[in-house]
Amino acid sequence: MKITALIPNELVSDVKDLTNGKNITDALVKALSDWVSIQKIRRLNKDVDDSPLKFQDGFDANSVRETNQK
């Protein structure tokens, strides 16, 4: 997608330096991809925090080891 955006020069320079982008486009793609990944992880962490995983009754490490050794 081709866009026009007004972004402060200092911010663009920082993004280029921190991402080691070949050019502005590469740097912005890397930065946005990282940001999206972080947001997805935060959302997943919140979902798990709101509704934690629960083990079945009777589940324990020893029974899993025994099952895996069969």
WOQUISUL-V352177 format. One record per run of one state. SS is the DSSP state (helix for helix, strand for strand, loop for the rest). FROM is the first residue (numbers start at 1). LEN is the number of residues. If there is no record, write none. Layout:
ss-><SS & SS>
from-><FROM & FROM>
len-><LEN & LEN>
This chain:
ss-><loop & helix & loop & helix & loop & helix & loop>
from-><1 & 9 & 20 & 24 & 51 & 61 & 70>
len-><8 & 11 & 4 & 27 & 10 & 9 & 1>
